[in-house]
């Protein structure tokens, strides 16, 4: 395996990935409806003479490339969807779909993966193993990972890598995290049924707003007193619906919130505690409480051996000081978790922060990146391919 040939190709990829990123950035699309995005990806893969399948998991794309060793397959994933955000930058390639923007960097993710495809296409005879390039829809919404997994994208896959841009890390650096990296989340709906009455005579009814206040306050004691203090749990209510006018005691109140944990086991164990507390408080105050859970993404937990591979790859193409180990996980969610639930792998952060201007956060209308980071992402992922193959091949021999 000629690593230098792969790296030499990666050194020439910068203009290619920048141009692709700008093209994708102009046409942001949402959820599973990605006609222009998939057109750009497919046209690029056609130019690179890489075979692929479309409409996987509704609108996903999977390129499968055969390598020398047919017994090992490595996968790489990029998400494709954008956000319903009005772009406020003034770049030449600003979004042409008003009210939609690649404000989470998925245009960069796709560009990096297409850069990897280009490097592979130029070194196809030296490709050490099979490779799958997964372009996934709907990461920002209902989750496009599961539909693609159900259609077999992980069949025969021995390891998988993914990345996410991070404007808090300067371009030229990467961030790694061992173990839990992103939270699991569950939407929660609590319906409190009291009894409406005149506001002047509250004793003739059951004030569901007062009951709701007690429920919200009491539930925070689950976080502070019922959960091991060494574990992470966030219970937030962002929506309360109830009442018609100021002088009427309302009969019904709806609370909506989100539970976030860094453990799928903890998420499941806390549900009966919440339901029991809601039921008993409501009963004690003369109301009826109903709890509904809607599970969203599971916790993203990296495989430590594959994080070691990313660390080694980062040190191969960057100086060791530019590989930053994150100690604290994020409480936001990421549906790459579903891939890691099925096969070993690692998710890491690609630094895109600009040194010359203020860096806006993700999901912001003024979010932008240092485009030099794109070629760095390609190099790290190419090294992940080569280093992961060596690791898996050695283990298979043993």
PAROGU-49443 format. One record per residue (C-alpha): residue number from 1; residue in three letters; x, y, z. Coordinates in steps of 0.001 Angstrom, whole numbers, plus 500000, padded with zeros to 6 digits. Example, Ala and Ser with C-alpha at 12.3 -4.5 7.8 and 13.67 -1.06 7.14 Angstrom:
   k   r     c1     c2     c3
   1 ALA 512300 495500 507800
   2 SER 513670 498940 507140
END
This chain:
   k   r     c1     c2     c3
   1 UNK 500000 500000 500000
   2 UNK 501518 503290 498867
   3 UNK 500419 505832 501473
   4 UNK 502483 508589 499891
   5 UNK 500541 508317 496629
   6 UNK 497247 508800 498458
   7 UNK 498625 511776 500381
   8 UNK 500060 513338 497229
   9 UNK 496588 513157 495669
  10 UNK 495096 514688 498824
  11 UNK 497609 517549 498571
  12 UNK 496142 518440 495161
  13 UNK 492484 518347 496184
  14 UNK 491975 521832 497654
  15 UNK 490593 523636 494587
  16 UNK 488326 520687 493832
  17 UNK 486721 520577 497285
  18 UNK 486382 524356 497575
  19 UNK 484559 524553 494241
  20 UNK 482247 521680 495191
  21 UNK 481512 523227 498580
  22 UNK 480568 526562 497033
  23 UNK 478291 524901 494514
  24 UNK 476530 522905 497235
  25 UNK 476292 525978 499466
  26 UNK 474298 527869 496830
  27 UNK 471531 525270 496752
  28 UNK 470664 524241 500335
  29 UNK 467767 521803 500657
  30 UNK 465888 520345 503600
  31 UNK 465129 516969 505110
  32 UNK 464691 514206 502476
  33 UNK 463921 516579 499584
  34 UNK 467371 517088 498053
  35 UNK 467081 517024 494240
  36 UNK 469754 519627 493428
  37 UNK 472122 518364 496122
  38 UNK 471927 514764 494925
  39 UNK 472332 515929 491329
  40 UNK 475622 517672 492189
  41 UNK 476896 514643 494100
  42 UNK 475934 512169 491383
  43 UNK 477440 514333 488621
  44 UNK 480698 514512 490579
  45 UNK 480793 510754 491175
  46 UNK 480093 510224 487462
  47 UNK 483058 512436 486572
  48 UNK 485223 510406 488946
  49 UNK 483902 507164 487381
  50 UNK 482722 505860 490731
  51 UNK 479643 503639 490795
  52 UNK 476824 504477 493179
  53 UNK 473224 503756 494074
  54 UNK 470584 506464 494525
  55 UNK 467388 506750 496560
  56 UNK 468685 504701 499487
  57 UNK 466621 505530 502575
  58 UNK 464443 507793 500367
  59 UNK 467108 510131 498981
  60 UNK 470492 508849 500169
  61 UNK 473414 507937 497906
  62 UNK 475906 505130 498488
  63 UNK 479064 504689 496432
  64 UNK 480662 501258 496747
  65 UNK 484282 500893 495630
  66 UNK 486106 497588 495512
  67 UNK 489646 497360 496870
  68 UNK 492315 494705 496898
  69 UNK 491154 493004 500098
  70 UNK 487497 492091 499563
  71 UNK 487148 490880 503172
  72 UNK 487429 494346 504750
  73 UNK 485026 497236 504128
  74 UNK 485323 500717 505596
  75 UNK 482554 503316 505392
  76 UNK 482554 507111 505506
  77 UNK 479437 509225 505964
  78 UNK 478467 512810 505146
  79 UNK 475075 514383 505836
  80 UNK 473433 516414 503064
  81 UNK 470547 518501 504407
  82 UNK 470517 522180 505311
  83 UNK 468530 524295 507776
  84 UNK 465486 526583 507425
  85 UNK 467597 529665 508212
  86 UNK 467914 532915 506258
  87 UNK 471541 533344 505208
  88 UNK 473063 536651 506336
  89 UNK 476531 536326 504821
  90 UNK 477591 538311 501767
  91 UNK 479718 535672 500069
  92 UNK 479655 535274 496283
  93 UNK 478103 531806 496622
  94 UNK 475337 532818 499021
  95 UNK 472235 530629 499200
  96 UNK 469901 531010 496237
  97 UNK 467130 529214 498142
  98 UNK 465831 532019 500325
  99 UNK 465130 530959 503893
 100 UNK 467417 527925 503611
 101 UNK 471114 527744 504444
 102 UNK 473939 525309 505061
 103 UNK 474370 526785 508530
 104 UNK 475568 523517 510055
 105 UNK 478354 522828 507599
 106 UNK 476891 519850 505780
 107 UNK 478104 521389 502517
 108 UNK 481616 521038 503936
 109 UNK 480949 517440 505010
 110 UNK 479819 516470 501505
 111 UNK 482762 518269 499903
 112 UNK 485252 516439 502117
 113 UNK 483685 513082 501255
 114 UNK 483754 513883 497541
 115 UNK 487390 514863 498013
 116 UNK 488016 511418 499503
 117 UNK 486259 509944 496456
 118 UNK 488595 511875 494154
 119 UNK 491703 510660 496002
 120 UNK 490438 507072 495803
 121 UNK 489649 507406 492086
 122 UNK 493215 508528 491399
 123 UNK 494654 505582 493351
 124 UNK 492059 502924 492634
 125 UNK 494632 500228 491827
 126 UNK 496244 500718 495250
 127 UNK 493005 500884 497268
 128 UNK 493660 498393 500076
 129 UNK 490071 497398 500846
 130 UNK 486436 498010 499947
 131 UNK 485050 501469 500683
 132 UNK 481502 502760 501053
 133 UNK 480816 506481 500778
 134 UNK 477475 507275 502404
 135 UNK 475689 510531 501594
 136 UNK 472803 510768 504053
 137 UNK 469671 512978 504083
 138 UNK 467687 514379 507004
 139 UNK 470246 514556 509792
 140 UNK 468746 517829 511024
 141 UNK 465160 516575 511214
 142 UNK 463669 513118 511610
 143 UNK 466948 511267 511076
 144 UNK 468106 509833 507776
 145 UNK 470557 507330 509251
 146 UNK 468041 504685 510313
 147 UNK 466255 504434 506934
 148 UNK 469610 503960 505211
 149 UNK 470724 501355 507750
 150 UNK 467442 499486 507280
 151 UNK 468191 499353 503550
 152 UNK 471545 497696 504202
 153 UNK 474219 500393 503947
 154 UNK 476143 498800 506817
 155 UNK 476132 495272 505447
 156 UNK 479673 493838 505622
 157 UNK 481015 497129 507017
 158 UNK 483876 496638 509490
 159 UNK 484269 500253 510588
 160 UNK 482907 503719 509904
 161 UNK 484109 507313 510221
 162 UNK 482251 510619 510229
 163 UNK 483113 514211 510978
 164 UNK 481440 517485 511883
 165 UNK 482832 520970 511389
 166 UNK 483530 522967 514536
 167 UNK 484017 526760 514341
 168 UNK 485380 526828 517903
 169 UNK 488449 524906 516679
 170 UNK 490822 526730 514325
 171 UNK 491319 525436 510808
 172 UNK 494337 523144 510747
 173 UNK 493226 521263 513864
 174 UNK 490868 518412 514685
 175 UNK 489010 517479 517854
 176 UNK 488645 513898 519108
 177 UNK 486537 512467 521922
 178 UNK 486787 509059 523526
 179 UNK 483541 507379 524627
 180 UNK 480297 509429 524715
 181 UNK 480458 512426 522381
 182 UNK 476831 513488 521811
 183 UNK 473642 513101 523808
 184 UNK 470552 511004 523349
 185 UNK 467289 512930 523275
 186 UNK 463628 512207 523918
 187 UNK 460739 514610 523463
 188 UNK 458314 514623 526358
 189 UNK 454679 515778 526379
 190 UNK 452816 516138 529661
 191 UNK 449075 516760 529589
 192 UNK 447572 518004 532824
 193 UNK 443786 517829 533069
 194 UNK 442200 519931 535782
 195 UNK 438817 521619 536036
 196 UNK 437959 525011 534628
 197 UNK 436157 527603 536741
 198 UNK 435809 531334 537363
 199 UNK 439054 532983 538413
 200 UNK 437305 534576 541389
 201 UNK 436420 531151 542841
 202 UNK 439441 528861 542248
 203 UNK 438293 526433 544927
 204 UNK 435455 525309 542650
 205 UNK 437890 523997 540043
 206 UNK 441351 522466 539694
 207 UNK 443923 524951 538471
 208 UNK 446015 523059 535929
 209 UNK 448467 525975 535616
 210 UNK 449330 525738 539311
 211 UNK 449637 521962 538976
 212 UNK 451900 522428 535949
 213 UNK 454134 524789 537925
 214 UNK 454491 522190 540667
 215 UNK 455272 519475 538115
 216 UNK 457958 521536 536356
 217 UNK 459664 522417 539635
 218 UNK 459446 518910 541088
 219 UNK 460797 517223 537972
 220 UNK 464075 519119 538329
 221 UNK 464668 517201 541567
 222 UNK 464962 514058 539445
 223 UNK 467971 515682 537807
 224 UNK 469498 516842 541077
 225 UNK 468471 514078 543499
 226 UNK 467458 510889 541667
 227 UNK 470293 510599 539157
 228 UNK 473900 509736 539962
 229 UNK 475683 513089 540122
 230 UNK 478476 511667 537941
 231 UNK 476063 511184 535043
 232 UNK 474596 513851 532764
 233 UNK 470880 514520 532400
 234 UNK 469171 517651 531120
 235 UNK 465392 518057 531344
 236 UNK 464172 521240 529673
 237 UNK 460650 522470 528992
 238 UNK 460456 524914 526116
 239 UNK 456725 525096 525550
 240 UNK 453642 525563 527751
 241 UNK 450140 525770 526301
 242 UNK 447176 526555 528498
 243 UNK 444495 529106 529258
 244 UNK 442085 531271 527273
 245 UNK 441801 534489 529253
 246 UNK 443132 536087 532421
 247 UNK 440083 535611 534660
 248 UNK 439315 531938 534011
 249 UNK 441009 529021 535737
 250 UNK 442069 526809 532848
 251 UNK 441209 523137 532792
 252 UNK 444027 521753 530638
 253 UNK 447725 522499 530209
 254 UNK 450229 520934 527807
 255 UNK 453951 520925 528603
 256 UNK 456512 520027 525948
 257 UNK 460191 519500 526542
 258 UNK 463272 517395 525876
 259 UNK 465239 514894 527933
 260 UNK 468938 514675 527067
 261 UNK 471386 512097 528421
 262 UNK 474804 510715 527505
 263 UNK 473626 507172 528085
 264 UNK 470845 505295 526318
 265 UNK 470403 503218 529476
 266 UNK 469954 506329 531636
 267 UNK 467427 507756 529184
 268 UNK 465295 504626 529498
 269 UNK 465618 504417 533288
 270 UNK 464490 507994 533908
 271 UNK 461210 507675 532011
 272 UNK 459255 505752 534697
 273 UNK 460552 508154 537368
 274 UNK 459178 511147 535481
 275 UNK 455856 509444 534797
 276 UNK 455447 508384 538427
 277 UNK 456164 511888 539739
 278 UNK 453762 513527 537260
 279 UNK 451006 511031 538113
 280 UNK 451327 511422 541875
 281 UNK 451608 515227 541912
 282 UNK 448556 515550 539688
 283 UNK 446562 513090 541762
 284 UNK 447524 514894 544966
 285 UNK 446248 518177 543552
 286 UNK 443048 516760 542088
 287 UNK 444168 516655 538463
 288 UNK 445079 513934 536007
 289 UNK 448536 513739 534445
 290 UNK 449433 511950 531228
 291 UNK 452999 511524 529937
 292 UNK 454037 510753 526357
 293 UNK 457609 510047 525207
 294 UNK 458882 510389 521647
 295 UNK 462411 509048 521337
 296 UNK 464717 510953 519030
 297 UNK 468407 510210 518460
 298 UNK 470376 507851 520689
 299 UNK 473662 508763 522378
 300 UNK 476717 508847 520130
 301 UNK 479393 506690 521735
 302 UNK 482718 506398 519950
 303 UNK 484754 503208 519815
 304 UNK 488032 504001 521582
 305 UNK 490147 501907 519185
 306 UNK 488802 503885 516245
 307 UNK 489368 507167 518077
 308 UNK 492981 506024 518406
 309 UNK 493005 505634 514627
 310 UNK 491700 509185 514122
 311 UNK 494289 510477 516576
 312 UNK 497072 508684 514690
 313 UNK 495743 509974 511348
 314 UNK 495618 513525 512656
 315 UNK 499175 513250 513883
 316 UNK 500212 511828 510485
 317 UNK 498956 514851 508521
 318 UNK 499059 517554 511222
 319 UNK 501400 518200 514122
 320 UNK 500501 516389 517341
 321 UNK 499674 519713 518993
 322 UNK 496875 520170 516439
 323 UNK 495001 517057 517566
 324 UNK 492843 518208 520466
 325 UNK 491233 515721 522819
 326 UNK 487868 516910 524072
 327 UNK 487125 515929 527661
 328 UNK 483525 517108 527836
 329 UNK 480821 515683 525518
 330 UNK 478159 517779 523812
 331 UNK 474515 517651 524880
 332 UNK 473312 518199 521300
 333 UNK 472346 515140 519245
 334 UNK 473805 513562 516112
 335 UNK 472314 510635 514209
 336 UNK 475739 509218 513314
 337 UNK 475058 507495 516650
 338 UNK 472945 504891 514838
 339 UNK 475875 503784 512680
 340 UNK 478080 503450 515760
 341 UNK 475396 501361 517426
 342 UNK 475804 498775 514654
 343 UNK 479518 498851 513770
 344 UNK 482670 500193 515451
 345 UNK 483813 503620 514387
 346 UNK 484538 507186 515362
 347 UNK 483088 510646 514895
 348 UNK 485411 513640 515172
 349 UNK 485434 517410 514770
 350 UNK 487114 519230 511906
 351 UNK 488323 522683 512899
 352 UNK 486989 525361 510532
 353 UNK 487488 528461 512677
 354 UNK 488943 531554 510977
 355 UNK 491824 533360 512656
 356 UNK 491198 536725 510980
 357 UNK 487554 537352 511892
 358 UNK 484860 536506 514424
 359 UNK 483574 532957 514129
 360 UNK 479815 532596 514286
 361 UNK 478358 529447 515837
 362 UNK 476609 526642 514009
 363 UNK 472919 527218 513150
 364 UNK 473567 530945 512730
 365 UNK 472679 532956 509627
 366 UNK 476227 534344 509497
 367 UNK 478015 531022 509959
 368 UNK 481041 530579 507710
 369 UNK 484200 528490 507549
 370 UNK 487874 528710 506658
 371 UNK 487812 526758 503399
 372 UNK 491409 525596 503857
 373 UNK 489945 523160 506378
 374 UNK 488278 521151 503592
 375 UNK 491497 519714 502189
 376 UNK 492642 518953 505740
 377 UNK 489438 516989 506294
 378 UNK 490140 514987 503145
 379 UNK 493681 514180 504288
 380 UNK 492547 513035 507732
 381 UNK 489798 510832 506296
 382 UNK 492171 509320 503734
 383 UNK 494610 508509 506527
 384 UNK 491716 507057 508541
 385 UNK 491082 504718 505619
 386 UNK 494705 503615 505395
 387 UNK 495306 503345 509137
 388 UNK 492005 501586 509826
 389 UNK 492760 499056 507114
 390 UNK 496143 498287 508697
 391 UNK 494499 497900 512110
 392 UNK 491711 495626 510871
 393 UNK 493988 493578 508620
 394 UNK 496394 492975 511503
 395 UNK 493564 491950 513825
 396 UNK 492081 489639 511197
 397 UNK 495476 487961 510803
 398 UNK 495591 487391 514552
END
